[in-house]
């Protein structure tokens, strides 16, 4: 049986509005986090998931 390869994913969630996305790149996730926080002042969380 061939084992599945798990690649990291990055989940971005705003705690103050409906923004939520899943990325394959840490850089892309961090860019959305910073952009959204800068534009709105909202609290945004980025978590690594598999």
Rosetta silent file (secondary structure, phi, psi, omega in degrees, C-alpha in Angstrom):
SEQUENCE: XXXXXXXXXXXXXXXXXXXXXXXXXXXXXXXXXXXXXXXXXXXXXXXXXX
SCORE:     score description
SCORE:     0.000 S_00000001
   1 L     0.000  133.508 -179.732    0.000    0.000    0.000 S_00000001
   2 L   -86.415  130.911 -179.279    1.350    3.412   -0.954 S_00000001
   3 L   -82.084  146.645 -179.810    1.337    5.993    1.829 S_00000001
   4 L   -77.695  138.087  176.380   -0.153    9.395    1.165 S_00000001
   5 L   -87.655  125.619  179.558    2.213   12.341    1.147 S_00000001
   6 L  -103.652  122.223  176.409    1.001   15.115    3.397 S_00000001
   7 L  -106.330  147.462 -178.661    2.059   18.606    2.536 S_00000001
   8 L   -64.541  144.800  172.999    1.597   21.507    4.885 S_00000001
   9 E  -127.436  157.553 -177.913   -1.329   23.817    4.398 S_00000001
  10 E  -126.302  122.709 -176.117   -1.875   27.176    6.063 S_00000001
  11 E  -102.270  123.581  179.820   -5.277   28.223    7.356 S_00000001
  12 E  -111.848  127.303 -179.033   -5.947   31.964    7.675 S_00000001
  13 E  -136.027  130.052  171.578   -8.922   33.112    9.763 S_00000001
  14 E   -87.681  132.218 -179.534  -10.031   36.582   10.736 S_00000001
  15 L   -82.871   -2.699 -174.672  -11.500   36.612   14.240 S_00000001
  16 L  -123.576   -3.699  176.549  -13.628   39.649   13.470 S_00000001
  17 L  -153.508 -167.207 -172.280  -15.190   39.006   10.054 S_00000001
  18 L   -90.603   10.400  179.783  -15.813   36.250    7.498 S_00000001
  19 L   -69.903  125.431  178.061  -12.343   36.132    5.904 S_00000001
  20 E  -159.060  126.995 -179.436  -11.062   32.552    5.865 S_00000001
  21 E  -146.992  159.492  177.378   -8.757   30.855    3.337 S_00000001
  22 E  -119.061  130.774 -178.197   -6.508   27.848    2.950 S_00000001
  23 E  -123.790  155.534  173.234   -3.067   28.206    1.322 S_00000001
  24 L   -95.481   -9.000 -176.450   -0.302   25.821    0.288 S_00000001
  25 L  -120.463  129.114  176.141    2.319   28.520    0.844 S_00000001
  26 H   -60.792  -39.648 -178.992    3.316   30.070    4.163 S_00000001
  27 H   -62.763  -41.671  178.953    4.303   33.257    2.310 S_00000001
  28 H   -66.434  -41.088  179.389    0.847   33.597    0.713 S_00000001
  29 H   -64.009  -44.765 -179.729   -0.891   32.995    4.039 S_00000001
  30 H   -65.562  -37.207  178.384    1.279   35.537    5.812 S_00000001
  31 H   -62.011  -44.572  178.268    0.701   38.092    3.033 S_00000001
  32 H   -64.802  -42.690  179.239   -3.086   37.824    3.448 S_00000001
  33 H   -55.938  -51.231 -177.864   -2.746   38.020    7.227 S_00000001
  34 H   -66.258  -44.486 -178.974   -0.702   41.229    7.075 S_00000001
  35 H   -61.366  -48.114 -178.316   -2.755   42.837    4.309 S_00000001
  36 H   -65.526  -43.678  179.468   -6.092   42.183    6.010 S_00000001
  37 H   -63.635  -42.181  179.040   -4.834   43.286    9.428 S_00000001
  38 H   -64.716  -40.577 -177.191   -3.311   46.474    7.982 S_00000001
  39 H   -74.233  -34.670 -171.458   -6.461   47.357    6.034 S_00000001
  40 H  -114.766  -22.260 -174.060   -9.006   46.586    8.742 S_00000001
  41 L    79.355    8.646 -179.491   -7.221   46.444   12.105 S_00000001
  42 L   -75.579  159.151  174.616   -8.751   42.984   12.625 S_00000001
  43 L   -87.486  120.784 -177.284   -7.145   40.115   14.510 S_00000001
  44 E  -120.397  137.912 -179.006   -6.043   37.469   11.999 S_00000001
  45 E  -118.583  135.631  174.490   -4.679   34.016   12.847 S_00000001
  46 E  -117.566  127.696  179.430   -2.521   31.788   10.635 S_00000001
  47 E  -128.244  140.783  175.307   -2.184   28.124   11.566 S_00000001
  48 E   -85.259  131.059  177.873   -0.269   25.323    9.897 S_00000001
  49 E  -129.617  161.631  177.888   -2.437   22.286    9.211 S_00000001
  50 L  -122.122    0.000    0.000   -1.813   18.992    7.459 S_00000001
